[in-house]
Every structure is written in C-alpha cells, then in structure tokens.
Amino acid sequence: MSGTDTAKGVTGEDEVVDLCRELIQIDTSNYGDHSGPGERKAAEYVAEKLAEVGLEPRIIESHQGRASTVARIEGEDPSRPALLIHGHTDVVPANAADWTHHPFSGEIADGCVWGRGAVDMKDMDAMTLAVVRDRLRSGRKPPRDIVLAFLADEEAGGTYGAKYLVRKHPELFEGVTEAIGEVGGFSFTVNEKLRLYLVETAQKGMHWMRLTVDGTAGHGSMTNDDNAITELCEAVGRLGRHKWPVRVTKTVRSFLDELSDALGTELDPENMDETLAKLGGIAKMVGATLKNSAAPTMLGAGYKVNVIPGQATAHVDGRFLPGYEEEFLADLDRLLGPRVRREDVHADKALETDFDGRLVDAMQTALSAEDPIARAVPYMLSGGTDAKSFDDLGIRCFGFAPLQLPPELDFAGMFHGVDERVPVDGLKFGVRVLDRFLDAS
C-alpha cells in the first residue's frame, strides 16, 4: 500500500509532531567545514514526504552530502506572483552530555518535542510539510503557486544552500515575489487580553571577521615590547567592552510603538533596561536590535609556554543595523587601532521591508482566527537567515513561522541553546495558522 493510501484521513495536526521528531532524529549538524554528516538524508526524507502526495521534488547537491530539496505546487491562479516558503534542515552542533534529553532523540517530554533544531528550524519544516501534505491529500490548491525550499547550510551562511540555489538555479524561483521563513510569528503574551506575534520584517547584516596582529617572536623570558598577543588582547578587550550607540531603525521604532501601546507606557529607546526586563524570554532578541554589535568569539596564538609567538588571531561576530554598515566599520577600525588587520570570513547585507500589504494582512487574519487576542507586530531579527539570499532575486521576505508559546518559555534561549524544545500545542497551532494563511495570501 502506498504512503498516500496509508495517510488517508490523517490531518496536518495529526502528523506534525511525528514529522518534527523524525526530522530532529536525522543528525544534520553543520560545523561549517563539511565535517558533519550533511543534509542529504534530511533532503531525501523531505522529498519522500512530498512525493507521497503527488509532488515532484528535486534534490540539488552543491557539495557531497550538502543537499537541498525544492518543489513547486500549482495554485488556483498561476498568473499571480508565487509565494516561497523556505526552511533550512541543517542545525548547529550539540553536546549530548549537556542535555536533559538527547539532542537527536526527538523525545516528547513535558508537553514539548526536544532536540537540536526543535525551534531552529525543524519545527517550521515539519509544519510546512504537514500543511502541504494535508492540502494535497484533500485536493485543496493554494490560491497561487507555492515554491517550497528545504535548504542546506543556513547555519554557516547558506553558501551551500540558498546562495548556491540563487546563483546556480534561479529558475526554480521564477515568478516568486514574496517569501516567509524562520524566526517570526512567535507569541509574546502581554496580558490575558493581548498576545503579540512578532513578524520579522528586518534583520541585521553581518561581518564575521578574523583579526590578526603580527609581532616579534622571541623567548618568553625576554622583555618584548612587540608582543602580538598583548596587542591583540588589548584591542579585543576594547571591542568587547564597547558600548555601541542606540540607533532606532524604522522597524524597531514601529515595534516600540506597538509595545508602548500594549504596555500602556511610553518607551524611551535610550533607556530600555526597564522595558526589556518586562519582555522575559524575548528581551535578548529585542535588545540586540537597538545597536550594532561585535562579539569576540575565538582566540588563537602560540604553541609553547616559553615562546612568544609572532602572530595572534581572534574571530569576531559583527552585526550591523540596516543603514548603519559604514558607521559600524568605521567604529570597528577606530576601536581596533592601526596594528590590527581585519578580514571578513563571511559578510552579508542587512534587510528591512515595510510591514504592510496583502501578505501581512493574511498573517493577521490567520493568527486572529486561531487566537482572538492576537496582534501581529513587526520586529527586527538580530541574526540573519536565508532571506538575505532570496532578497538578491528581488523577493520580499518575512519571518513567519507561527507558534503560540507559553509565557514562561525562554524562546530566544532555545536558539543554539541547550535543551532546545518546542511545545506540541505550538506545532499544532502553527499548522492551523499556516493553513489559513495560505488561503488568505
């Protein structure tokens, strides 16, 4: 009996949890150097699930094991511009010893599905699969064409996933004008009468960089006024302790206005400590969108305790707000000083779009239908997503992976964190919202 036959009568809500668990159980850890297992197995899993309901998915491998899956669903009106739904199947690595439940078990406990990728972002992958499979089994076409992309390598910048497809296979996205992806549509409960759902309309740009200082090598017992380690550490210390100035972008201003209205108090972006304290698990995510940032993350120098090395290096994760890249780089060079040489390991642009139009209306409509106290609001993501690549094709991108979350859950802490998990009820809520969203979009 075929997979389609066995699935008759099964709804998206019925299977979303199992889809999420099975995706988590496929280890797709991305170390950024091809040393991980790759995404091929996940790409084949997704392709099989799509083929079961009549689609003809295409698996595209950019490097051995680094595979993405793309499929297109014909809509009722093919003359309308198409919608892209994209998600990545790779995850950041996890150390099982640190976790309450094994990170690749997909275990269900305390009302949640646990595992690496539960929120970043195999939950959205599963919700998308569940909705699509349900609609195709029941013969419900979307109003317009939908392109589905389950992508490799997002966690290392998308070089072998979204960027590869955009560069080598742009025809796959022909006619697409809008897209939804990760890190948006999640809830923040203000009170019993209002729940905000944060839709990502902007994201910071990035400069992942290597810093290098050359000095004079020598014996550790000798006086040395040209120690590369000393020079580098002083520069990294200045950078790490720097208080970057607040810069309120259009999206952040809109978010603060919505939050002011929700909390019934005027918010001063220059004095956000008190406001952020009220935001619980999303405080870190919101706070990071008020300023440029540069976080030192790695140091390297030397090979023996009594040898002063001739070179020292550091790596820094730099993020800049839309419209503030030049200011960020100028501040960076001033802080580092003339002795420090910097080079990009990976760089990408910032994004920002308006919070308006039919797609935004469809988000609000779908959310309100499932949660009467829902209000969709725009926000900026402090990190980056594959939306940066799709923007190169002129596609207007939003973060909309709807989840209704319990107020006590530290959602921001789930991303790349230990004990990552997603509520079972949140997954089912997301399926219902996405289904309604497709009809309204």
Disulfide bonds with the S-S distance in Angstrom:
none
